[in-house]
Amino acid sequence: FAEKLQLTSYTGGDAKLVSQQHDPTCEPIGVVGHTDTVSAWYKSDQPVHLVAYYMDQAGVWQFWDQSNSFPAATNYTQASWTTPTFPAGASRITIGLSLRAVGTVTMDDFGLVQN
């Protein structure tokens, strides 16, 4: 099922829909020194970014990095991005999409491939 993120007012920052960060045994394990290719299908009326988080040694989720922006798209469009190398001391990864303006993004079929 697709998920919809709607931002109705904006003063700064972004809104994100990210895979749940509640049970680390369910999140993919990152490989230190390797990259990951992240993808998602989306349609939106504003540009979007793919985002990634990692779990640090203390078990706390940290913002990791984000892609360049992908353009607004009226039909489902695939966004794909290769992350920087997975950081030392990190263990798990979560991914999502962010929106940085008043608008809507509908997203589906996220993918994560370790390189």
SULJOUR-V352662 format. One record per pair of residues at least 24 apart in sequence whose ideal C-beta (glycine too) atoms are under 7 Angstrom apart, sorted by the first residue. I is the first residue (numbers start at 1). J is the second residue. Records with the same first field share a line. If there is no record, write none. Layout:
# SULJOUR-V352662
I=J / J
This chain:
# SULJOUR-V352662
2=106 / 107 / 108
3=107
4=104 / 106
5=99 / 105
6=104
7=99 / 101 / 102 / 103
8=102
9=102
10=101 / 102
14=98 / 99 / 100
15=98 / 99
16=51 / 96 / 97 / 98
17=96 / 97 / 107
18=51 / 53 / 94 / 95 / 96
19=94 / 95 / 96
21=53 / 61 / 94
24=55 / 59 / 92
27=92 / 93 / 94
28=92 / 93 / 112
29=91 / 92
30=54 / 86 / 90 / 91 / 92 / 93
31=86 / 114
32=86 / 88 / 90
33=85 / 86
34=85 / 86 / 114 / 115
35=82 / 83 / 84 / 85 / 115
36=83 / 86 / 93 / 112 / 113 / 114 / 115
37=80 / 82 / 113 / 115
38=81 / 83 / 95 / 112
39=78 / 79 / 80 / 110 / 111
40=79 / 97 / 107 / 109 / 110
41=76 / 77 / 78 / 107 / 108 / 109
42=73 / 76 / 77 / 79 / 97 / 105 / 106 / 107
43=73 / 74 / 75 / 76 / 77 / 106
44=72 / 73 / 103 / 104 / 105
45=72 / 103 / 104
46=72 / 99 / 101 / 103
47=71 / 72
48=79 / 97 / 98 / 99 / 105
49=97 / 98
50=79 / 81 / 95 / 97
51=95 / 96 / 97 / 98
52=83 / 93 / 95
53=94
54=87 / 90 / 92 / 93
55=90 / 91 / 92
56=89 / 90
57=89
61=94
66=98
82=115
